């Protein structure tokens, strides 16, 4: 399912999704349009999560939700912009699991952190997928074993793209490289979308990305996937082995997407936004869009998502410290 199909699928979201509770709960907010910052260019997992959610929230809240793709710094620029925004409900953030890694990476290099995770309040988790390793279908590597053997024979020559230094895709690849004892050539981009384009054109040799981003290109025969960073195989790629199955016991990574707001939102705004997200993620039309994209919904409410972010962040920060200074 390509992005045009996803956009077309948005029209299937029923206008009737606006439940009576939203008509009755006429709080002052929102009195103007809302901006949803996506800290990456179009084409990646955060963008895939944002657009169906934004259109559903428009119907529920009665205001336009403007998706603002603000890429750069592996997500740091958009994350920081939201962290600094006024906590009034008019600036939201759809971001990825690199949220906690980026401040830690800045500290590794003795740089000022662009933001802190405590400046952002979790609203709801939308997606949570294991990352997959993809290569062009024209590449000589049919299996992960082939890939590792070539990387050992030619250290530092196999290029891989990422959404930016210490972003989700960078950390996933360096985690694998460290476990396999190989050296790869990192090429950072402003987001997964541009990196994917260069992978499809053959300028890049490998990319870690989410299943929903890769699936249409695997199905078309343009890309091949070699391994799954998850603990288990996934329905959209049932024949794809996990790194753990292939002997890499410490290689496990998930790319989640979730909605945040600047910390300090008024309680009434928080409740209305959380209720709208619960309704959105229960909508069969929204669920179908994500299912068809190969990235099934993984909703968590604010309380569960906050606990999940804290646990996942601790694991990723530990992995970042283990990887250390890499470019």
N, C-alpha and C positions, 0 to 999 in steps of 0.2 A: 504494500500500500504506500504510494508516494504522497508527497505533501499536498498535491492538488486534490487527491482523493480525501485526505484528512480534512482539508478546507471544505470540500464539497460535503463531507459527512457532517460538518457542523450545522448545516442547514436542517439536518434531521432532528436537532434538539428542539423539543416541543416547547412552544410558547406557553403551554399549560404547565410547565415546570414550576411556575411561580405559585407557590402554595399560599393559601389564605393567610397563614401566619405572617407572611411578609407584607401583605396588603394591610393587615391590622397593625403591625408593629411600625408605625410611622414616626420613628425617631428622626431627629434633624439630619442625621447622616444617612446617606450621602446627599449633599446639596449641589455637588458639582462632579465632573468626570473624574475618574480614578486612573492613575498610572500604575501599570504592573511592569516593573523593571525585570527584564531577562538579561542577566549579565554575560550573555554570549550572543554571537550573530545567529540569524535564522539557520535551521537545519540540524540542530543538536537536540539533546534530550530535554533540556530546560524549555526550549521553544516548543517542542512537541507537547509538553505538559501544559504550557501556559495558554495556548490558543483555544483549545476546547473549554478550559476552565474560565477564561476571560469572557467568552461569549455566553456561557451559562450564567456567570455572575451579572452580566449586563441585564439579562432578563429578570433575575431575582432581585437585583438592587435598583433597577430602573435608571441606571446611569451608564454611559459609555465607559468601557475599560480599555484604555490605550496600552497596547503591548509595546514597550520601549526596549528594543534590543540594544543594550549598551555594553558591548564586549570590550575585552582588554584585561590584561593581568591575570589570565586564567579564571576570571570571574570577580577579581578583587575590585575593579572599578565600579561595577554595578552594585555589588554587595555593600561597598563603602558609601555609595550615594544613598542607598536606602537607610543605612545605619545613621547617617547624618540628617535624614529628612525629619520634618516635623511629625510627631506621632498623632496625626489627626485622621488616619484612615484613607488618605488620598494618595499615598505612595505605598505600594506593595512590592514584594520581591518573590519571583519564582526562581529558586536557585538550586544548586546541586550539592553533593556530599563533600565537595572541596571547601565548603564554607568554613570549617574549623581548621583545615590544613593551611590555608593561605596566611593567616596571622602567624602561625607557628613557623612557616617557611621564611617569613620576613625576619623573625627573630634568629633563625639559623644564620642569616647573613648580617646580623646586627643592624637591620634596617627598621625604621619605625613601622609598626603595624598599621595598615590602612583603616582597620576597624577591629572590633572585638565581637565575638559571637554574642556576648551578653547585651549588646546594643540592639539585638534583633529578637523578636518574639515569634516562636513557631505558631502557625495557625492550623495547618493541616499538611499531612504527607499525601502526595498524589501518586507517584510512581516509585518503584524500588526494584531495579533489575540488576542481575549480575552483568558485569562487563564481558564482552567477547573479543577475541583477537581475530582481526580480519586482515587478509592480504588480497591483492589483485588475483583474479582467477587465472591470469596469465603467468603468475609467479611459478617458480619451480617447486615450491614447498607444498606438498600434498598433506603433510601431517606436521604436528608440532615438533616431532623428532627431527624431521628434515630441516625445519627452521632453526632449531637449536644447533644442529650440526654445522649448518652454514655459518651461523653467527660465531661459533667457536673457531671455525676455520678462517673467518674474515672479520676479526673484531673491529667494531666501530664503523662498519660500512653499511649495515642494513639500517635504513632510515625509518623512523616512525614519527607520526604526527601526534599532537596533543592540543588540548584547548588552552594551553599556556603552562608555563613552568609551575609545578606543584599543584596543577589542577587535577581533576579526577583521572583523566586519561594518562597523564604523566606519572602519577603515583602508581597506578595499576601496572604500567609497563616496567617501571623501575623495580617494583616489588617482584615481578616475574624475572627480570634480568638478574637481580641479586640472587634469587633462589637458583636460577639455572647456571650462574657463573658466567654470564655472557655480557658483552659490552655492545650497546646499540647506539645509533646516532639519533639524538633527540632533535626534532624540528618543531618548535612551539608555534602555534597559530593563535588568532584571537578567539577561536572557538572551534567546536567539532565540525561544524558545517564546512568551513573552508578547508579544513584538513581532509575531510571526506572527499571533497571535490578533487584534491590533489592525489588522493589514493586511487580514485576512479580513473584519473588520467595517467596513472603510472609514475607520477613524480615522487610519490611516497611508496614505501614498500610494506608498511604495516600500520595498523591503527587499532587501538582498544576503543570500543564504543558500545553503546547500549543496543540491545536486540532490535528495538523498534526503529532505530536509525539505520541499522544494517540490513534488516530483513528484505526490503524491496530490492536491494542491489544483489543480495545473495540469491533471491528467487529469480532475478533476471539473468543470472549467470555472470555478472560483472565481478563479484567478489566471492572469496572463499573464506570460511571461518575455520580456525584451527583448534580453539579451546575456549572453555567457559570458566570465568573466574568464580562462579558460584559454587556453593557446597554441593548442589544437586543439578542434574540436567533440567532443562526448561522445556515447556510444551512447544514453544515456537521453533526450537532447534533440538528435537528429542534425540537425534543421533550424535550430537556434538558432545565429546567428553569434557569433563571438568579437569582443571589443572591437578586437583587432588587425585583423580583417577589415574592421571598420567605420571604420578610420583612426586608432585610438588605440593607437599602437605601444608606448607605455610603460605600458599598463594590463594587468597580469597579476597574478593573486592566487589562491592556493589555500588551502583550509581543511582542514587535516589534523587527525586525532585520533590520539592515541597514549597509551600507558600509561607512567607514570613511578612511581618510588618515591623516598623521601628518600635522598639520597646517603649512602653508608656502609653499605649492606646487607651482612651476612655473605656471603661468596662462595658458600656452599652454598645459601643462600636465593635469591640472585640466579640461580644456575644452575637451580634447580628452577622458579622463576617464569618464566625465559626459555624453558625447555623446555615448560612448560605453555602459554605463549602461542604457541609454534611449533605445537604440537599443535592448539590452538584454531583458529588461522587456517588450518590445513590441513583442518579438518573440513568436508566438503561441506555439512552442514546449516547451519553458520555462514555459509559463503560464499553459500548460497542466500538466507538472510535478508537479507544486505546487497545482493545482486544485486536481489532483489525490491523492496527499498526504494529502488532507483535510485542506490545508493552502493556500488559494487563494492569488495571488500576490496583494500587496498594494503599488504600486510604487509611490514615490514622487521624484521630481527632487531636486537638491541641495538647491534651495531657499525655496521651500515648506518644505523640510525635516528639514532645519535649524530652521524654525519657529516652526515646530511641536516638535522638540527636546526641544526647549526652554520652550514651554508651558507644555509639558509632564513632563519634569524634575522638573519644579516648583511644580507641583502637587505631584510628587513622593518624592521630598525632604520634602515637608510639611508632607506627610504620614510617612516618616522615623522619623522625629522629634517627631511626635505624638506617634509612637510606642516606641521610646526611646531606651535605652540600653537593648537589648535582645541577647541571645546567641543561 
